[in-house]
Amino acid sequence: QVQLVESGGGLVQAGGSLRLSCVGSGIFYSIDGMGWYRQAPGKQRELVAIINNVGSTKYADSVKGRFTVSRDNAMNTVYLQMNSLKPEDTAVYYCYADGIGPSVYWGQGTQVTVSS
């Protein structure tokens, strides 16, 4: 089993920055992709950014050029650096990991609120 714990959410003004972190524990050798999804009120959960275990990344078009996903495999940790935040980035951000099986794991979520 894999557990994911996020941190780093909060309230920030438009144009500001936040950095999210997610630490994984458990049977982590099976994990390939890690990353972030988000869910705004009344909307479906959507991909923000993912990175696989060799460093290939994928971003949602809405965050390209503003957000950067990175990973420390030795620490089982994935980060999301969010710059130039906009009110429409307001959502609960969920850490994500996938692996063999296939298997998918989620964190408990961290709230990001961007005020205008």
Backbone as CSV, one residue per row, in Angstrom:
resi,resn,N_x,N_y,N_z,CA_x,CA_y,CA_z,C_x,C_y,C_z
1,GLN,0.843,-1.191,0.000,0.000,0.000,0.000,0.877,1.239,0.000
2,VAL,0.332,2.312,-0.582,1.048,3.580,-0.692,0.217,4.674,-0.034
3,GLN,0.864,5.517,0.739,0.204,6.667,1.335,0.860,7.946,0.815
4,LEU,0.033,8.955,0.555,0.505,10.246,0.051,0.005,11.351,0.971
5,VAL,0.901,12.243,1.373,0.539,13.342,2.270,1.000,14.655,1.650
6,GLU,0.043,15.538,1.384,0.350,16.833,0.781,0.552,17.905,1.844
7,SER,1.271,18.945,1.454,1.417,20.133,2.287,1.703,21.321,1.379
8,GLY,1.524,22.528,1.917,1.915,23.724,1.191,0.782,24.554,0.627
9,GLY,-0.446,24.121,0.768,-1.559,24.923,0.272,-1.772,26.148,1.145
10,GLY,-2.689,27.022,0.708,-2.991,28.200,1.479,-3.664,29.270,0.660
11,LEU,-3.672,30.483,1.208,-4.294,31.642,0.572,-3.205,32.558,0.044
12,VAL,-3.352,32.970,-1.212,-2.361,33.846,-1.828,-3.084,34.816,-2.753
13,GLN,-2.503,35.988,-2.930,-3.079,36.959,-3.855,-2.729,36.599,-5.296
14,ALA,-3.569,37.038,-6.216,-3.288,36.821,-7.629,-1.910,37.355,-7.981
15,GLY,-1.189,36.580,-8.770,0.176,36.931,-9.131,1.225,36.350,-8.208
16,GLY,0.789,35.806,-7.091,1.711,35.239,-6.123,2.111,33.815,-6.458
17,SER,2.863,33.212,-5.525,3.393,31.868,-5.727,3.131,30.992,-4.510
18,LEU,3.026,29.708,-4.762,2.956,28.692,-3.722,3.722,27.469,-4.196
19,ARG,4.202,26.704,-3.228,4.863,25.445,-3.552,4.202,24.328,-2.767
20,LEU,3.671,23.362,-3.488,3.071,22.184,-2.868,4.093,21.053,-2.817
21,SER,4.002,20.265,-1.747,4.849,19.086,-1.600,3.965,17.886,-1.293
22,CYS,4.418,16.726,-1.718,3.707,15.479,-1.438,4.738,14.399,-1.155
23,VAL,4.661,13.840,0.044,5.586,12.785,0.445,4.863,11.455,0.429
24,GLY,5.472,10.472,-0.209,4.900,9.149,-0.279,5.590,8.191,0.668
25,SER,4.823,7.204,1.124,5.377,6.163,1.978,4.701,4.853,1.630
26,GLY,5.287,3.762,2.122,4.713,2.458,1.844,5.521,1.732,0.788
27,ILE,4.842,0.923,-0.011,5.501,0.094,-1.026,5.733,0.956,-2.260
28,PHE,6.792,1.756,-2.237,6.963,2.788,-3.242,7.746,2.333,-4.454
29,TYR,8.362,1.142,-4.407,9.185,0.726,-5.535,8.352,0.525,-6.787
30,SER,7.027,0.316,-6.607,6.154,0.057,-7.749,5.649,1.319,-8.431
31,ILE,5.978,2.480,-7.875,5.413,3.724,-8.390,6.157,4.208,-9.624
32,ASP,5.409,4.638,-10.645,5.976,5.232,-11.862,5.649,6.724,-11.903
33,GLY,4.410,7.058,-12.218,4.027,8.458,-12.321,3.625,9.047,-10.981
34,MET,3.971,10.319,-10.788,3.503,11.090,-9.637,3.116,12.469,-10.154
35,GLY,2.203,13.109,-9.430,1.839,14.435,-9.879,0.683,15.017,-9.120
36,TRP,-0.026,15.912,-9.813,-1.071,16.693,-9.164,-2.302,16.807,-10.052
37,TYR,-3.453,16.662,-9.407,-4.743,16.975,-9.990,-5.375,18.051,-9.108
38,ARG,-6.418,18.675,-9.628,-7.151,19.644,-8.824,-8.642,19.556,-9.120
39,GLN,-9.414,19.999,-8.135,-10.866,20.005,-8.291,-11.428,21.281,-7.694
40,ALA,-12.021,22.087,-8.547,-12.685,23.308,-8.107,-14.140,23.000,-7.791
41,PRO,-14.802,23.829,-6.973,-16.201,23.577,-6.620,-17.077,23.465,-7.863
42,GLY,-17.874,22.412,-7.914,-18.794,22.217,-9.019,-18.161,21.720,-10.300
43,LYS,-16.870,21.404,-10.251,-16.168,20.946,-11.453,-15.565,19.569,-11.226
44,GLN,-15.223,18.903,-12.337,-14.585,17.595,-12.242,-13.112,17.755,-11.884
45,ARG,-12.557,16.695,-11.315,-11.140,16.679,-11.026,-10.377,16.672,-12.349
46,GLU,-9.329,17.499,-12.435,-8.584,17.607,-13.670,-7.089,17.496,-13.428
47,LEU,-6.400,17.016,-14.457,-4.952,16.915,-14.397,-4.327,18.301,-14.347
48,VAL,-3.335,18.473,-13.473,-2.540,19.700,-13.463,-1.165,19.408,-14.069
49,ALA,-0.442,18.458,-13.486,0.892,18.121,-13.982,1.289,16.764,-13.435
50,ILE,1.989,15.986,-14.263,2.516,14.708,-13.812,3.947,14.553,-14.296
51,ILE,4.705,13.709,-13.581,6.093,13.439,-13.931,6.344,11.960,-13.676
52,ASN,7.004,11.299,-14.632,7.258,9.871,-14.415,8.633,9.679,-13.770
53,ASN,9.010,8.430,-13.562,10.215,8.188,-12.764,11.505,8.415,-13.542
54,VAL,11.395,8.796,-14.824,12.596,9.210,-15.564,12.556,10.693,-15.899
55,GLY,11.584,11.403,-15.345,11.551,12.853,-15.466,10.730,13.437,-16.587
56,SER,10.019,12.627,-17.338,9.151,13.173,-18.383,7.917,13.791,-17.740
57,THR,7.530,14.945,-18.251,6.439,15.698,-17.646,5.305,15.945,-18.633
58,LYS,4.124,16.194,-18.046,2.954,16.572,-18.821,2.196,17.610,-18.009
59,TYR,1.750,18.671,-18.694,1.041,19.756,-18.027,-0.299,20.020,-18.686
60,ALA,-1.249,20.490,-17.882,-2.472,21.032,-18.449,-2.126,22.328,-19.182
61,ASP,-2.810,22.592,-20.283,-2.534,23.804,-21.049,-2.687,25.063,-20.196
62,SER,-3.620,25.026,-19.257,-3.925,26.220,-18.458,-2.803,26.600,-17.493
63,VAL,-1.866,25.686,-17.242,-0.800,25.980,-16.277,0.586,26.015,-16.915
64,LYS,0.681,25.685,-18.189,1.988,25.682,-18.861,2.642,27.059,-18.774
65,GLY,3.926,27.057,-18.429,4.659,28.314,-18.298,4.533,28.961,-16.937
66,ARG,3.609,28.477,-16.107,3.417,29.049,-14.767,3.737,28.040,-13.660
67,PHE,3.419,26.785,-13.893,3.631,25.732,-12.893,4.779,24.828,-13.327
68,THR,5.501,24.310,-12.334,6.574,23.359,-12.607,6.467,22.188,-11.645
69,VAL,6.406,20.987,-12.200,6.391,19.775,-11.381,7.797,19.190,-11.344
70,SER,8.202,18.729,-10.166,9.503,18.100,-10.013,9.392,16.962,-9.011
71,ARG,10.472,16.189,-8.939,10.382,14.967,-8.149,11.738,14.624,-7.560
72,ASP,11.712,14.101,-6.343,12.910,13.586,-5.689,12.644,12.121,-5.411
73,ASN,13.141,11.254,-6.278,12.846,9.825,-6.136,13.419,9.245,-4.851
74,ALA,14.571,9.734,-4.431,15.185,9.211,-3.207,14.318,9.494,-1.988
75,MET,13.551,10.592,-2.048,12.705,10.986,-0.912,11.230,10.668,-1.154
76,ASN,10.921,10.003,-2.283,9.520,9.679,-2.615,8.642,10.923,-2.567
77,THR,9.151,12.018,-3.083,8.462,13.305,-2.966,8.270,13.934,-4.335
78,VAL,7.105,14.540,-4.523,6.814,15.308,-5.725,6.424,16.716,-5.299
79,TYR,6.851,17.686,-6.094,6.592,19.089,-5.798,5.806,19.734,-6.945
80,LEU,5.109,20.811,-6.609,4.473,21.629,-7.635,4.745,23.088,-7.289
81,GLN,5.607,23.717,-8.070,5.867,25.139,-7.917,4.859,25.902,-8.767
82,MET,4.072,26.742,-8.124,3.016,27.467,-8.809,3.324,28.962,-8.760
83,ASN,3.554,29.546,-9.906,3.843,30.978,-10.019,2.743,31.673,-10.807
84,SER,2.698,32.979,-10.692,1.704,33.789,-11.418,0.295,33.230,-11.222
85,LEU,-0.036,32.950,-9.986,-1.325,32.320,-9.698,-2.480,33.233,-10.065
86,LYS,-3.559,32.602,-10.506,-4.772,33.297,-10.910,-5.946,32.822,-10.057
87,PRO,-6.983,33.641,-9.929,-8.152,33.186,-9.158,-8.723,31.860,-9.673
88,GLU,-8.629,31.612,-10.959,-9.158,30.361,-11.507,-8.307,29.142,-11.144
89,ASP,-7.163,29.359,-10.493,-6.373,28.240,-9.982,-6.896,27.759,-8.629
90,THR,-7.859,28.471,-8.067,-8.430,28.079,-6.782,-9.084,26.705,-6.880
91,ALA,-8.662,25.796,-6.008,-9.163,24.422,-6.040,-8.540,23.644,-4.889
92,VAL,-9.045,22.449,-4.687,-8.351,21.483,-3.839,-7.375,20.721,-4.738
93,TYR,-6.133,20.702,-4.346,-5.091,20.037,-5.122,-4.790,18.682,-4.485
94,TYR,-4.815,17.649,-5.325,-4.617,16.280,-4.866,-3.317,15.721,-5.432
95,CYS,-2.524,15.140,-4.565,-1.338,14.414,-5.007,-1.774,13.070,-5.588
96,TYR,-1.050,12.615,-6.583,-1.420,11.419,-7.337,-0.177,10.569,-7.564
97,ALA,-0.368,9.264,-7.512,0.717,8.350,-7.874,0.117,7.128,-8.554
98,ASP,0.832,6.609,-9.548,0.366,5.383,-10.196,1.517,4.399,-10.303
99,GLY,1.156,3.132,-10.431,2.189,2.119,-10.489,1.705,0.855,-11.141
100,ILE,2.461,-0.221,-10.932,2.120,-1.496,-11.558,0.810,-2.013,-10.995
101,GLY,0.107,-2.782,-11.808,-1.163,-3.371,-11.359,-2.236,-3.325,-12.406
102,PRO,-2.665,-2.180,-12.916,-2.215,-0.845,-12.507,-2.854,-0.420,-11.190
103,SER,-2.234,0.481,-10.515,-2.735,0.986,-9.256,-2.642,2.503,-9.246
104,VAL,-3.588,3.131,-8.582,-3.641,4.584,-8.481,-3.857,4.961,-7.025
105,TYR,-3.117,5.956,-6.566,-3.219,6.406,-5.185,-3.440,7.914,-5.160
106,TRP,-4.161,8.357,-4.137,-4.475,9.779,-3.979,-4.140,10.245,-2.577
107,GLY,-3.712,11.501,-2.465,-3.583,12.134,-1.175,-4.927,12.665,-0.713
108,GLN,-4.929,13.291,0.454,-6.184,13.768,1.037,-6.593,15.118,0.482
109,GLY,-5.684,15.804,-0.197,-5.989,17.093,-0.808,-5.551,18.260,0.058
110,THR,-5.164,19.335,-0.604,-4.792,20.569,0.089,-5.427,21.745,-0.657
111,GLN,-6.006,22.669,0.103,-6.746,23.779,-0.500,-5.779,24.876,-0.938
112,VAL,-5.969,25.336,-2.158,-5.269,26.503,-2.681,-6.327,27.538,-3.047
113,THR,-6.223,28.717,-2.452,-7.170,29.794,-2.725,-6.406,31.026,-3.212
114,VAL,-6.783,31.525,-4.377,-6.127,32.689,-4.960,-7.138,33.832,-4.988
115,SER,-6.838,34.892,-4.274,-7.745,36.032,-4.209,-7.405,37.046,-5.298
116,SER,-8.430,37.719,-5.785,-8.216,38.695,-6.870,-7.922,40.077,-6.315
